[in-house]
Amino acid sequence: MNRRGFIYRLAIISPLLAFKLGCTASKSEWELISGFVKDVRNVILPSGDNITMEELSLERFVLTMLQDCFSPDEQQRFFEGRGALDRYCDKHYKRIFEDLNSENKLAIISRLNAKDKEMDKETLFLFGKIKAKIIQGFQQSELMMKDRKRYELVPGRYNGYYKIA
């Protein structure tokens, strides 16, 4: 076997293959959920008071938690909830969720927060988990732990003068 020819072909074909795989038109299910997480985060925790929420990278935290801490059955429910959300948007707005303008996205997220009966239960499940993980990520962020509340290395202080009896 000609090693030099093999290495040459590998060097030429690998980037082309990676480019071809990276340029697919359809988004994966996790990318769609990532966009939904970003929109929910913008509504729940808007930037302001010299705080930019983009710096906290809560989307990455939420996606990691959704991928690693939930069973495959629950992850399938996330995908079904995202599909049901797109069907709802298509029915009412004639577009999928990511193509809507910010006012319509805000209205849909407000309906999800109010647990509207017209919404699918899988979509409500997805929204509830995402909302909980966004709040959890914000409360555990460096901004919250150091700037907004008193930071303690170990929670719960030792009180030597506490009366036992």
C-alpha positions as CSV (number, residue, x, y, z in Angstrom):
1,M,0.0,0.0,0.0
2,N,1.3,3.5,-0.9
3,R,1.3,5.4,2.4
4,R,2.1,8.7,0.9
5,G,-0.9,8.5,-1.5
6,F,-3.2,7.4,1.4
7,I,-2.1,10.3,3.5
8,Y,-2.6,12.7,0.6
9,R,-6.1,11.4,-0.1
10,L,-7.0,11.5,3.5
11,A,-5.8,15.1,3.8
12,I,-7.9,16.1,0.7
13,I,-11.0,14.1,1.4
14,S,-11.4,14.7,5.1
15,P,-12.0,18.5,5.0
16,L,-14.3,18.1,2.0
17,L,-16.4,15.5,3.8
18,A,-16.5,17.6,6.9
19,F,-17.6,20.6,4.8
20,K,-20.3,18.6,3.1
21,L,-21.6,17.3,6.4
22,G,-21.5,20.7,8.0
23,C,-23.5,22.4,5.1
24,T,-26.7,20.4,5.4
25,A,-29.8,22.5,5.1
26,S,-31.9,20.8,7.8
27,K,-31.2,21.5,11.5
28,S,-30.9,18.8,14.0
29,E,-33.5,18.4,16.8
30,W,-31.0,19.7,19.4
31,E,-30.3,22.8,17.4
32,L,-34.1,23.5,17.2
33,I,-34.3,23.0,21.0
34,S,-31.3,25.3,21.4
35,G,-33.1,28.1,19.6
36,F,-36.2,27.6,21.7
37,V,-34.0,27.7,24.9
38,K,-32.5,31.0,23.7
39,D,-35.9,32.5,23.1
40,V,-37.3,31.3,26.5
41,R,-34.2,32.7,28.2
42,N,-34.7,36.1,26.6
43,V,-38.2,36.2,28.0
44,I,-37.5,34.8,31.5
45,L,-34.2,36.6,32.1
46,P,-33.9,39.7,29.9
47,S,-30.6,41.5,29.8
48,G,-30.5,44.7,31.7
49,D,-28.9,46.5,34.7
50,N,-25.5,46.1,33.2
51,I,-26.0,42.4,32.9
52,T,-25.8,40.6,29.6
53,M,-27.3,37.1,29.8
54,E,-25.4,36.0,26.7
55,E,-22.2,36.0,28.7
56,L,-23.6,33.4,31.1
57,S,-24.0,30.9,28.3
58,L,-27.2,29.5,30.0
59,E,-28.2,27.8,26.7
60,R,-25.1,25.6,26.8
61,F,-25.9,24.7,30.5
62,V,-29.5,23.9,29.7
63,L,-28.7,21.7,26.7
64,T,-26.0,19.9,28.6
65,M,-28.5,19.2,31.4
66,L,-31.2,18.1,29.0
67,Q,-28.8,15.7,27.1
68,D,-27.0,14.3,30.1
69,C,-29.5,14.2,33.0
70,F,-32.6,12.9,31.3
71,S,-33.4,9.5,30.1
72,P,-33.8,8.8,26.3
73,D,-37.6,8.5,26.8
74,E,-37.7,12.1,28.3
75,Q,-35.4,13.3,25.5
76,Q,-37.8,11.9,23.0
77,R,-40.6,13.8,24.8
78,F,-38.5,17.0,24.3
79,F,-38.4,16.4,20.5
80,E,-42.1,15.6,20.4
81,G,-42.8,18.8,22.4
82,R,-40.7,20.8,19.9
83,G,-42.6,19.3,17.0
84,A,-45.9,20.0,18.7
85,L,-44.9,23.6,19.2
86,D,-44.1,23.9,15.4
87,R,-47.5,22.4,14.6
88,Y,-49.2,24.9,16.9
89,C,-47.3,27.8,15.3
90,D,-48.1,26.5,11.8
91,K,-51.8,26.2,12.7
92,H,-52.1,29.7,14.2
93,Y,-49.3,31.8,12.5
94,K,-48.7,29.8,9.3
95,R,-44.9,29.6,10.2
96,I,-42.7,27.4,12.4
97,F,-41.6,28.8,15.8
98,E,-38.1,29.9,14.8
99,D,-39.4,31.9,11.8
100,L,-41.9,34.0,13.9
101,N,-41.2,37.6,14.9
102,S,-40.4,38.5,18.5
103,E,-43.9,39.6,19.4
104,N,-45.4,36.3,18.4
105,K,-42.7,34.3,20.2
106,L,-43.4,36.4,23.3
107,A,-47.1,35.6,23.0
108,I,-46.5,31.9,22.6
109,I,-44.0,31.7,25.5
110,S,-46.5,33.7,27.7
111,R,-49.2,31.1,26.8
112,L,-46.8,28.3,27.7
113,N,-46.0,30.0,31.0
114,A,-49.7,30.3,31.8
115,K,-50.2,26.6,30.9
116,D,-52.8,27.3,28.2
117,K,-55.1,24.3,27.6
118,E,-54.7,24.7,23.9
119,M,-51.0,23.8,24.1
120,D,-49.9,20.2,23.8
121,K,-48.8,18.5,27.0
122,E,-45.5,17.6,25.5
123,T,-44.8,21.2,24.7
124,L,-45.7,22.2,28.3
125,F,-43.4,19.4,29.5
126,L,-40.5,20.8,27.4
127,F,-41.2,24.4,28.5
128,G,-41.4,23.4,32.2
129,K,-38.0,21.6,32.1
130,I,-36.3,24.3,30.1
131,K,-37.6,27.0,32.4
132,A,-36.5,25.1,35.5
133,K,-33.0,24.5,34.1
134,I,-32.7,28.2,33.0
135,I,-33.5,29.3,36.6
136,Q,-31.2,26.7,38.0
137,G,-28.3,27.8,35.7
138,F,-28.8,31.4,36.6
139,Q,-28.9,30.7,40.4
140,Q,-25.7,28.7,40.1
141,S,-23.9,31.2,37.8
142,E,-20.8,33.1,38.8
143,L,-22.8,36.4,38.5
144,M,-25.4,35.3,41.0
145,M,-23.0,33.6,43.4
146,K,-20.5,36.4,43.6
147,D,-22.2,39.6,42.7
148,R,-25.9,39.3,43.7
149,K,-25.7,37.4,47.0
150,R,-23.2,36.8,49.6
151,Y,-20.7,34.2,48.5
152,E,-19.9,31.4,51.0
153,L,-17.4,28.7,50.0
154,V,-19.2,26.2,52.1
155,P,-22.9,26.8,52.8
156,G,-23.9,26.8,56.5
157,R,-21.6,28.4,59.0
158,Y,-20.1,26.9,62.1
159,N,-21.5,28.5,65.3
160,G,-19.4,27.5,68.3
161,Y,-21.7,29.2,70.7
162,Y,-24.9,27.4,69.6
163,K,-26.6,25.9,72.6
164,I,-27.3,22.2,72.3
165,A,-29.5,21.7,75.3
